[in-house]
Amino acid sequence: MKNKQPLLREFLSMYGLFLLCYTVTHLKFEWNFWTKDDFAIFAKYALADTPEAHLAVAKLVYFSKATWMILLVWLCALRIPFRRALAISFGYYAIALMFLFPVNLYTGLNLLLAFGFCLEEWRLARQRPATA
């Protein structure tokens, strides 16, 4: 019988931190989208001063999120365990942000979270038996 990690331990990990950060970030995004200026929702990625520049930022945001989800779906289709696939795909997303947008607090925190999440998954993968 497999030894299952308690649910609390799952949420007190980088995976749990990722889930918390992802939830808070996207709830804040929705709040800004529905209650504030349309352009305010992209300010965490990059600042723009014209409608055309705002649209350019929005396109890059869409590209980064869409490619992250495509990678996640393909990793899952290749039967990579979900947590590992999420860590790998989020690592890609964090690196993509660094290339697509100015380095700022948001992109830096994403990179730091992705690094910790990937490191934890790598460590856990090394501890699991090869047949798991």
DSSP file with accessible surface (Angstrom, degrees, kcal/mol):
  #  RESIDUE AA STRUCTURE BP1 BP2  ACC     N-H-->O    O-->H-N    N-H-->O    O-->H-N    TCO  KAPPA ALPHA  PHI   PSI    X-CA   Y-CA   Z-CA
    1    1 A M              0   0  238      0, 0.0     2,-0.1     0, 0.0     0, 0.0   0.000 360.0 360.0 360.0 132.7    0.0    0.0    0.0
    2    2 A K        -     0   0  154      1,-0.1     2,-0.9     0, 0.0     0, 0.0  -0.411 360.0-123.6 -71.7 144.1    1.3    3.4   -1.0
    3    3 A N        -     0   0  163     -2,-0.1     2,-0.3     0, 0.0    -1,-0.1  -0.778  30.9-152.5 -87.7 107.0    2.1    5.9    1.7
    4    4 A K        -     0   0  165     -2,-0.9     3,-0.1     1,-0.1     0, 0.0  -0.617  15.4-119.0 -84.1 138.6    0.0    9.0    0.7
    5    5 A Q        -     0   0   74     -2,-0.3     5,-0.1     1,-0.1    -1,-0.1  -0.544  38.4-104.7 -71.9 134.0    1.2   12.4    1.7
    6    6 A P     >  -     0   0   68      0, 0.0     4,-1.7     0, 0.0     3,-0.3  -0.284  25.4-119.0 -59.4 148.1   -1.3   14.1    4.0
    7    7 A L  H  > S+     0   0  126      1,-0.2     4,-1.7     2,-0.2     5,-0.2   0.885 112.7  56.5 -57.4 -40.1   -3.3   16.8    2.4
    8    8 A L  H  > S+     0   0  125      1,-0.2     4,-1.1     2,-0.2    -1,-0.2   0.914 105.0  51.4 -60.2 -42.1   -2.0   19.5    4.8
    9    9 A R  H  4 S+     0   0  148     -3,-0.3     3,-0.3     1,-0.2    -1,-0.2   0.875 105.5  57.0 -64.1 -35.5    1.6   18.7    3.8
   10   10 A E  H >< S+     0   0   40     -4,-1.7     6,-0.9     1,-0.2     3,-0.6   0.903 109.9  44.0 -58.5 -43.6    0.6   19.0    0.1
   11   11 A F  H 3< S+     0   0  100     -4,-1.7    -1,-0.2     1,-0.2    -2,-0.2   0.606 105.3  62.4 -83.1 -10.3   -0.6   22.6    0.7
   12   12 A L  T 3< S+     0   0  136     -4,-1.1    -1,-0.2    -3,-0.3     2,-0.2  -0.262  96.8  79.8-102.3  44.0    2.4   23.5    2.9
   13   13 A S  S <> S-     0   0   20     -3,-0.6     4,-2.6    -5,-0.1     5,-0.2  -0.743 103.4 -87.6-133.5-179.0    4.7   22.9   -0.1
   14   14 A M  H  > S+     0   0   44     -2,-0.2     4,-2.9     2,-0.2     5,-0.2   0.859 128.7  57.5 -63.6 -32.6    5.7   24.9   -3.2
   15   15 A Y  H  > S+     0   0   40      2,-0.2     4,-2.6     1,-0.2    -1,-0.2   0.943 108.3  45.2 -61.2 -46.7    2.7   23.3   -4.9
   16   16 A G  H  > S+     0   0    6     -6,-0.9     4,-2.5     2,-0.2    -2,-0.2   0.907 112.8  50.5 -63.6 -41.1    0.4   24.8   -2.2
   17   17 A L  H  X S+     0   0   75     -4,-2.6     4,-2.9     2,-0.2     5,-0.2   0.917 110.1  50.8 -63.2 -41.9    2.2   28.1   -2.4
   18   18 A F  H  X S+     0   0    7     -4,-2.9     4,-3.1     2,-0.2     5,-0.3   0.943 110.2  49.1 -58.8 -48.7    1.8   28.0   -6.2
   19   19 A L  H  X S+     0   0   46     -4,-2.6     4,-2.4     1,-0.2    -2,-0.2   0.915 113.3  47.3 -59.2 -42.4   -2.0   27.3   -5.8
   20   20 A L  H  X S+     0   0  107     -4,-2.5     4,-2.7     2,-0.2     5,-0.3   0.953 115.1  44.5 -63.6 -49.2   -2.4   30.2   -3.3
   21   21 A C  H  X S+     0   0   46     -4,-2.9     4,-2.8     1,-0.2     5,-0.2   0.917 114.1  49.8 -62.6 -43.7   -0.4   32.7   -5.5
   22   22 A Y  H  X S+     0   0   90     -4,-3.1     4,-2.3    -5,-0.2     5,-0.2   0.927 113.3  46.4 -61.7 -44.5   -2.2   31.6   -8.6
   23   23 A T  H  X S+     0   0   72     -4,-2.4     4,-2.5    -5,-0.3     5,-0.2   0.948 115.1  44.6 -65.0 -49.2   -5.7   31.9   -7.0
   24   24 A V  H  X S+     0   0   85     -4,-2.7     4,-2.5     1,-0.2     5,-0.2   0.933 113.8  51.0 -62.6 -44.2   -5.0   35.3   -5.4
   25   25 A T  H  X S+     0   0   38     -4,-2.8     4,-2.2    -5,-0.3    -1,-0.2   0.921 114.4  42.7 -60.1 -44.3   -3.4   36.7   -8.6
   26   26 A H  H  X S+     0   0   45     -4,-2.3     4,-2.4    -5,-0.2    -1,-0.2   0.836 111.6  52.8 -79.1 -28.6   -6.3   35.6  -10.8
   27   27 A L  H  X S+     0   0  114     -4,-2.5     4,-2.5    -5,-0.2    -1,-0.2   0.924 111.9  47.5 -66.4 -40.3   -9.0   36.8   -8.3
   28   28 A K  H  X S+     0   0  132     -4,-2.5     4,-2.8    -5,-0.2     5,-0.2   0.904 109.9  53.4 -64.7 -40.4   -7.2   40.2   -8.3
   29   29 A F  H  X S+     0   0   47     -4,-2.2     4,-2.7    -5,-0.2    -2,-0.2   0.941 110.5  46.3 -57.8 -48.4   -7.1   40.1  -12.1
   30   30 A E  H  X S+     0   0   87     -4,-2.4     4,-2.4     2,-0.2     5,-0.2   0.912 111.6  51.8 -62.7 -43.0  -10.9   39.5  -12.2
   31   31 A W  H  X S+     0   0  160     -4,-2.5     4,-1.9     1,-0.2     5,-0.3   0.949 113.4  44.0 -58.1 -49.1  -11.5   42.2   -9.7
   32   32 A N  H  X S+     0   0   17     -4,-2.8     4,-2.0     1,-0.2    -2,-0.2   0.892 112.6  53.4 -63.1 -39.4   -9.5   44.7  -11.7
   33   33 A F  H  < S+     0   0   74     -4,-2.7    -1,-0.2    -5,-0.2    -2,-0.2   0.915 117.9  34.2 -62.8 -43.2  -11.1   43.6  -14.9
   34   34 A W  H  < S+     0   0  187     -4,-2.4    -1,-0.2    -5,-0.2    -2,-0.2   0.668 129.7  30.5 -90.1 -17.3  -14.7   44.1  -13.7
   35   35 A T  H  < S+     0   0   76     -4,-1.9     2,-0.2    -5,-0.2    -3,-0.2   0.575 113.9  43.9-119.5 -11.4  -14.2   47.1  -11.5
   36   36 A K  S  < S-     0   0  114     -4,-2.0     5,-0.1    -5,-0.3    -4,-0.0  -0.628  99.1 -51.5-125.4-174.6  -11.4   49.2  -12.9
   37   37 A D    >>  -     0   0  101     -2,-0.2     3,-1.4     1,-0.1     4,-0.5  -0.289  51.1-123.5 -57.6 136.4  -10.0   50.6  -16.1
   38   38 A D  G >4 S+     0   0  101      1,-0.3     3,-0.7     2,-0.2     4,-0.2   0.828 110.2  53.3 -53.3 -35.2   -9.6   47.8  -18.7
   39   39 A F  G >4 S+     0   0   76      1,-0.2     3,-1.3     2,-0.1     4,-0.3   0.709  90.1  76.2 -78.8 -16.8   -5.9   48.6  -19.1
   40   40 A A  G X4 S+     0   0   36     -3,-1.4     3,-1.2     1,-0.2     4,-0.3   0.794  82.1  69.7 -64.0 -25.1   -5.1   48.3  -15.4
   41   41 A I  G << S+     0   0   11     -3,-0.7    -1,-0.2    -4,-0.5     3,-0.2   0.744 102.0  43.3 -68.8 -20.4   -5.3   44.5  -15.6
   42   42 A F  G X> S+     0   0   36     -3,-1.3     4,-1.8    -4,-0.2     3,-1.6   0.422  83.1  98.5-103.4   2.0   -2.1   44.4  -17.6
   43   43 A A  T <4 S+     0   0   45     -3,-1.2    -1,-0.2    -4,-0.3    -2,-0.1   0.795  74.6  63.6 -62.6 -27.8    0.0   46.9  -15.6
   44   44 A K  T 34 S+     0   0   54     -4,-0.3    63,-0.3    -3,-0.2    -1,-0.3   0.758 108.5  42.7 -69.3 -20.2    1.7   44.1  -13.7
   45   45 A Y  T <4 S-     0   0    2     -3,-1.6     2,-0.3     1,-0.4    -2,-0.2   0.906 132.0 -30.2 -88.4 -51.6    3.3   43.0  -16.9
   46   46 A A     <  -     0   0   16     -4,-1.8    -1,-0.4    55,-0.1     2,-0.3  -0.960  58.0-113.4-164.9 152.5    4.3   46.2  -18.5
   47   47 A L        -     0   0  155     -2,-0.3     2,-0.3    -3,-0.1    -4,-0.0  -0.713  31.5-177.3 -94.0 144.1    3.2   49.9  -18.6
   48   48 A A        -     0   0   25     -2,-0.3    -2,-0.0    -9,-0.1    -5,-0.0  -0.967  21.1-160.7-138.6 155.0    1.8   51.4  -21.8
   49   49 A D  S    S+     0   0  148     -2,-0.3    -1,-0.1     1,-0.0     3,-0.0   0.445  72.5  48.6-119.8  -0.1    0.7   54.9  -22.7
   50   50 A T  S  > S-     0   0   54      1,-0.1     4,-2.6     0, 0.0     5,-0.2  -0.940  83.4-112.9-133.6 159.2   -1.5   54.4  -25.8
   51   51 A P  H  > S+     0   0   83      0, 0.0     4,-2.3     0, 0.0     5,-0.2   0.885 119.1  53.2 -57.7 -36.2   -4.3   52.0  -26.7
   52   52 A E  H  > S+     0   0  139      2,-0.2     4,-2.1     1,-0.2     5,-0.1   0.904 109.0  47.8 -65.9 -40.9   -2.0   50.4  -29.3
   53   53 A A  H  > S+     0   0   31      2,-0.2     4,-2.1     1,-0.2    -1,-0.2   0.896 110.6  52.1 -67.9 -38.2    0.7   49.8  -26.7
   54   54 A H  H  X S+     0   0   34     -4,-2.6     4,-2.6     1,-0.2    -2,-0.2   0.910 109.2  50.3 -62.1 -42.0   -1.9   48.4  -24.3
   55   55 A L  H  X S+     0   0   99     -4,-2.3     4,-2.5     2,-0.2    -2,-0.2   0.900 107.7  53.3 -63.7 -39.6   -3.1   46.0  -27.1
   56   56 A A  H  X S+     0   0   51     -4,-2.1     4,-1.9     2,-0.2    -1,-0.2   0.915 110.6  46.9 -62.3 -41.9    0.5   44.9  -27.7
   57   57 A V  H  X S+     0   0   14     -4,-2.1     4,-2.5     1,-0.2    -2,-0.2   0.936 111.2  51.9 -63.5 -45.6    1.0   44.1  -24.0
   58   58 A A  H  X S+     0   0   21     -4,-2.6     4,-2.7     1,-0.2    -2,-0.2   0.892 107.9  52.1 -59.7 -40.0   -2.4   42.2  -24.0
   59   59 A K  H  X S+     0   0  137     -4,-2.5     4,-2.6     1,-0.2    -1,-0.2   0.908 110.5  47.4 -63.2 -42.3   -1.3   40.2  -27.0
   60   60 A L  H  X S+     0   0   64     -4,-1.9     4,-2.7     2,-0.2    -2,-0.2   0.884 111.2  51.5 -67.1 -37.7    2.0   39.2  -25.3
   61   61 A V  H  X S+     0   0   10     -4,-2.5     4,-2.5     2,-0.2     5,-0.3   0.951 111.8  47.0 -61.6 -47.7    0.1   38.3  -22.1
   62   62 A Y  H  X S+     0   0  171     -4,-2.7     4,-3.1     1,-0.2     5,-0.3   0.936 112.1  50.5 -60.1 -44.9   -2.3   36.1  -24.1
   63   63 A F  H  X S+     0   0  104     -4,-2.6     4,-2.6     1,-0.2     5,-0.3   0.933 111.6  47.3 -59.2 -46.5    0.6   34.5  -25.9
   64   64 A S  H  X S+     0   0    0     -4,-2.7     4,-1.8     1,-0.2    -1,-0.2   0.924 116.3  43.4 -65.4 -42.7    2.5   33.7  -22.7
   65   65 A K  H  X S+     0   0   40     -4,-2.5     4,-2.3    -5,-0.2    -1,-0.2   0.912 114.5  50.1 -68.5 -41.8   -0.6   32.2  -21.0
   66   66 A A  H  X S+     0   0   26     -4,-3.1     4,-2.6    -5,-0.3    -2,-0.2   0.927 111.9  46.5 -65.0 -43.6   -1.7   30.3  -24.1
   67   67 A T  H  X S+     0   0   31     -4,-2.6     4,-2.5    -5,-0.3    -1,-0.2   0.876 110.4  54.5 -68.3 -34.2    1.7   28.7  -24.6
   68   68 A W  H  X S+     0   0    4     -4,-1.8     4,-2.5    -5,-0.3    -2,-0.2   0.951 111.8  44.0 -59.7 -48.0    1.9   27.8  -20.9
   69   69 A M  H  X S+     0   0   72     -4,-2.3     4,-2.7     2,-0.2    -2,-0.2   0.887 111.5  53.1 -68.3 -36.8   -1.5   26.0  -21.1
   70   70 A I  H  X S+     0   0   99     -4,-2.6     4,-2.5     2,-0.2     5,-0.2   0.948 111.5  46.6 -61.5 -46.0   -0.6   24.2  -24.4
   71   71 A L  H  X S+     0   0   55     -4,-2.5     4,-2.7     2,-0.2     5,-0.2   0.933 112.0  50.7 -62.5 -43.5    2.6   23.0  -22.8
   72   72 A L  H  X S+     0   0   20     -4,-2.5     4,-2.3     1,-0.2    -2,-0.2   0.935 111.1  48.3 -59.8 -46.5    0.7   21.8  -19.7
   73   73 A V  H  X S+     0   0   94     -4,-2.7     4,-2.6     1,-0.2    -1,-0.2   0.926 113.2  47.4 -62.1 -43.8   -1.9   20.0  -21.8
   74   74 A W  H  X S+     0   0  159     -4,-2.5     4,-1.9     2,-0.2    -1,-0.2   0.901 110.4  51.4 -67.1 -39.5    0.8   18.2  -23.8
   75   75 A L  H  <>S+     0   0   25     -4,-2.7     5,-2.5     2,-0.2    -1,-0.2   0.919 112.7  46.6 -63.0 -40.4    2.9   17.2  -20.8
   76   76 A C  H ><5S+     0   0   48     -4,-2.3     3,-1.9    -5,-0.2    -2,-0.2   0.902 109.8  53.5 -66.6 -40.4   -0.3   15.7  -19.2
   77   77 A A  H 3<5S+     0   0   67     -4,-2.6    -1,-0.2     1,-0.3    -2,-0.2   0.827 104.6  55.5 -63.1 -30.5   -1.1   14.0  -22.5
   78   78 A L  T 3<5S-     0   0  117     -4,-1.9    -1,-0.3    -5,-0.2    -2,-0.2   0.290 123.2-111.3 -83.4   8.9    2.4   12.5  -22.4
   79   79 A R  T < 5 +     0   0  222     -3,-1.9    -3,-0.2     1,-0.3    -2,-0.1   0.731  61.7 156.8  66.9  27.7    1.4   11.2  -19.0
   80   80 A I      < -     0   0   52     -5,-2.5    -1,-0.3    -6,-0.2     5,-0.1  -0.679  58.3 -95.9 -72.2 133.2    3.8   13.3  -17.0
   81   81 A P     >  -     0   0   65      0, 0.0     4,-2.9     0, 0.0     3,-0.3  -0.248  35.3-116.9 -53.3 142.9    2.2   13.5  -13.5
   82   82 A F  H  > S+     0   0  104      1,-0.2     4,-3.1     2,-0.2     5,-0.2   0.878 111.1  50.4 -54.3 -48.8    0.1   16.6  -13.1
   83   83 A R  H  > S+     0   0   28      1,-0.2     4,-2.3     2,-0.2    -1,-0.2   0.924 114.5  44.8 -57.4 -43.7    2.1   18.3  -10.4
   84   84 A R  H  > S+     0   0   69     -3,-0.3     4,-2.8     2,-0.2     5,-0.2   0.917 113.4  50.1 -66.4 -43.2    5.4   17.8  -12.3
   85   85 A A  H  X S+     0   0    0     -4,-2.9     4,-2.8     1,-0.2     5,-0.2   0.904 111.0  50.1 -61.6 -40.2    3.8   19.0  -15.6
   86   86 A L  H  X S+     0   0   10     -4,-3.1     4,-2.6    -5,-0.3     5,-0.2   0.927 111.4  48.1 -64.7 -43.2    2.4   22.1  -13.8
   87   87 A A  H  X S+     0   0    1     -4,-2.3     4,-2.2    -5,-0.2    31,-0.2   0.935 114.4  45.7 -63.2 -45.8    5.9   22.9  -12.4
   88   88 A I  H  X S+     0   0   76     -4,-2.8     4,-2.1     2,-0.2    -2,-0.2   0.941 115.7  45.3 -63.4 -47.6    7.6   22.4  -15.7
   89   89 A S  H  X S+     0   0    0     -4,-2.8     4,-2.3     1,-0.2    -1,-0.2   0.886 112.9  50.2 -67.9 -35.7    5.0   24.4  -17.6
   90   90 A F  H  X S+     0   0    5     -4,-2.6     4,-2.8    -5,-0.2    -1,-0.2   0.880 107.1  55.7 -69.2 -34.1    5.0   27.2  -15.0
   91   91 A G  H  X S+     0   0   10     -4,-2.2     4,-2.1    -5,-0.2    -2,-0.2   0.930 108.2  48.1 -59.5 -43.5    8.8   27.3  -15.2
   92   92 A Y  H  X S+     0   0   77     -4,-2.1     4,-3.0     1,-0.2    -2,-0.2   0.941 111.1  51.2 -59.3 -48.0    8.5   27.9  -19.0
   93   93 A Y  H  X S+     0   0    1     -4,-2.3     4,-2.5     1,-0.2    -2,-0.2   0.918 108.9  50.0 -58.2 -45.2    5.9   30.6  -18.3
   94   94 A A  H  X S+     0   0    0     -4,-2.8     4,-1.4     1,-0.2    -1,-0.2   0.902 113.1  46.1 -63.2 -39.6    8.1   32.4  -15.8
   95   95 A I  H  X S+     0   0   90     -4,-2.1     4,-1.3    -5,-0.2    -2,-0.2   0.917 110.2  53.9 -68.8 -40.9   11.1   32.3  -18.2
   96   96 A A  H  X S+     0   0   10     -4,-3.0     4,-2.5     1,-0.2     3,-0.5   0.910 104.9  55.0 -58.9 -41.5    8.8   33.5  -21.1
   97   97 A L  H  X S+     0   0    0     -4,-2.5     4,-2.2     1,-0.2    -1,-0.2   0.886 103.9  54.8 -58.7 -38.7    7.7   36.5  -18.9
   98   98 A M  H  < S+     0   0   53     -4,-1.4    -1,-0.2     1,-0.2    -2,-0.2   0.821 114.3  40.4 -65.6 -30.7   11.4   37.5  -18.4
   99   99 A F  H  < S+     0   0  171     -4,-1.3    -2,-0.2    -3,-0.5    -1,-0.2   0.791 120.0  42.6 -85.2 -31.2   11.9   37.6  -22.2
  100  100 A L  H  < S+     0   0   50     -4,-2.5    -2,-0.2    -5,-0.2    -3,-0.2   0.722 116.6  34.8 -90.3 -24.9    8.6   39.2  -23.2
  101  101 A F  S  < S-     0   0   12     -4,-2.2   -55,-0.1    -5,-0.2     3,-0.1  -0.872  92.0 -84.4-129.9 162.6    8.2   41.9  -20.5
  102  102 A P        -     0   0   79      0, 0.0     2,-0.4     0, 0.0     5,-0.2  -0.320  55.3-100.0 -61.4 146.4   10.5   44.3  -18.6
  103  103 A V        +     0   0  107     -5,-0.1     2,-0.3     4,-0.1    -5,-0.1  -0.572  65.0 144.7 -69.6 123.6   12.0   42.7  -15.5
  104  104 A N     >  -     0   0   52     -2,-0.4     4,-2.6    -3,-0.1     5,-0.2  -0.831  65.4 -76.6-146.4-173.6    9.9   43.9  -12.5
  105  105 A L  H  > S+     0   0  133     -2,-0.3     4,-2.8     1,-0.2     5,-0.2   0.915 126.5  50.4 -59.6 -43.9    8.6   42.6   -9.2
  106  106 A Y  H  > S+     0   0   36    -62,-0.3     4,-2.1     2,-0.2    -1,-0.2   0.943 113.9  42.6 -62.7 -48.9    5.9   40.5  -10.8
  107  107 A T  H  > S+     0   0    0    -63,-0.3     4,-2.1    -5,-0.2    -1,-0.2   0.901 115.5  50.9 -66.7 -37.5    8.2   38.7  -13.3
  108  108 A G  H  X S+     0   0   28     -4,-2.6     4,-2.4     2,-0.2    -2,-0.2   0.920 110.4  47.8 -65.4 -42.6   10.8   38.3  -10.7
  109  109 A L  H  X S+     0   0   95     -4,-2.8     4,-2.8    -5,-0.2     5,-0.2   0.885 110.2  53.0 -66.9 -36.9    8.4   36.7   -8.2
  110  110 A N  H  X S+     0   0   17     -4,-2.1     4,-2.7    -5,-0.2    -1,-0.2   0.924 110.2  48.0 -61.7 -43.5    7.1   34.4  -10.9
  111  111 A L  H  X S+     0   0   65     -4,-2.1     4,-2.6   -17,-0.2    -2,-0.2   0.922 112.4  48.6 -64.1 -42.2   10.6   33.2  -11.7
  112  112 A L  H  X S+     0   0  118     -4,-2.4     4,-2.4     2,-0.2    -2,-0.2   0.929 113.4  46.6 -63.9 -45.0   11.4   32.7   -8.0
  113  113 A L  H  X S+     0   0   21     -4,-2.8     4,-2.7     2,-0.2     5,-0.2   0.923 112.9  49.6 -63.3 -43.9    8.2   30.7   -7.4
  114  114 A A  H  X S+     0   0    4     -4,-2.7     4,-3.0    -5,-0.2     5,-0.3   0.916 110.1  51.0 -62.7 -42.2    8.8   28.6  -10.6
  115  115 A F  H  X S+     0   0  138     -4,-2.6     4,-2.6     1,-0.2    -2,-0.2   0.947 113.3  44.8 -61.3 -47.2   12.4   27.9   -9.5
  116  116 A G  H  X S+     0   0   16     -4,-2.4     4,-2.5     2,-0.2    -2,-0.2   0.913 114.6  48.6 -63.3 -42.3   11.2   26.7   -6.1
  117  117 A F  H  X S+     0   0    0     -4,-2.7     4,-2.5     2,-0.2    -2,-0.2   0.940 114.2  45.2 -64.4 -47.3    8.3   24.7   -7.5
  118  118 A C  H  X S+     0   0   42     -4,-3.0     4,-2.6   -31,-0.2    -2,-0.2   0.911 112.9  51.5 -64.3 -41.0   10.6   23.0  -10.1
  119  119 A L  H  X S+     0   0   86     -4,-2.6     4,-2.6    -5,-0.3    -2,-0.2   0.931 110.7  48.1 -62.5 -43.6   13.3   22.3   -7.5
  120  120 A E  H  X S+     0   0   26     -4,-2.5     4,-2.7     1,-0.2    -2,-0.2   0.929 112.7  48.2 -63.4 -43.3   10.8   20.7   -5.1
  121  121 A E  H  X S+     0   0    6     -4,-2.5     4,-2.5     2,-0.2    -1,-0.2   0.891 111.3  50.5 -65.3 -38.6    9.3   18.5   -7.9
  122  122 A W  H  X S+     0   0  144     -4,-2.6     4,-1.9     2,-0.2    -2,-0.2   0.940 111.8  48.0 -62.8 -44.8   12.8   17.5   -9.0
  123  123 A R  H  X S+     0   0  110     -4,-2.6     4,-1.2     1,-0.2    -2,-0.2   0.927 113.6  46.7 -62.2 -45.2   13.7   16.6   -5.4
  124  124 A L  H  X S+     0   0   18     -4,-2.7     4,-1.4     1,-0.2     3,-0.3   0.893 109.4  54.4 -65.1 -37.8   10.4   14.6   -5.0
  125  125 A A  H  < S+     0   0   33     -4,-2.5    -1,-0.2     1,-0.2    -2,-0.2   0.865 106.7  51.9 -64.9 -35.5   10.9   12.8   -8.3
  126  126 A R  H  < S+     0   0  176     -4,-1.9    -1,-0.2     1,-0.2    -2,-0.2   0.789 109.6  50.2 -70.6 -27.3   14.4   11.7   -7.2
  127  127 A Q  H  < S+     0   0  127     -4,-1.2    -1,-0.2    -3,-0.3    -2,-0.2   0.741  94.8  86.5 -82.8 -25.3   12.9   10.3   -4.0
  128  128 A R  S  < S-     0   0   91     -4,-1.4     0, 0.0    -3,-0.1     0, 0.0  -0.513  89.1-105.1 -76.8 145.8   10.1    8.3   -5.7
  129  129 A P    >   -     0   0   90      0, 0.0     3,-1.7     0, 0.0    -1,-0.1  -0.302  30.6-113.5 -64.2 153.4   10.8    4.8   -6.9
  130  130 A A  T 3  S+     0   0  110      1,-0.3    -2,-0.1    -4,-0.1    -4,-0.0   0.759 115.6  55.2 -61.7 -25.5   11.3    4.5  -10.7
  131  131 A T  T 3         0   0  140      0, 0.0    -1,-0.3     0, 0.0    -3,-0.0   0.551 360.0 360.0 -86.9  -7.0    8.1    2.4  -11.0
  132  132 A A    <         0   0   82     -3,-1.7    -4,-0.0     0, 0.0     0, 0.0  -0.271 360.0 360.0 -73.0 360.0    5.9    5.0   -9.3
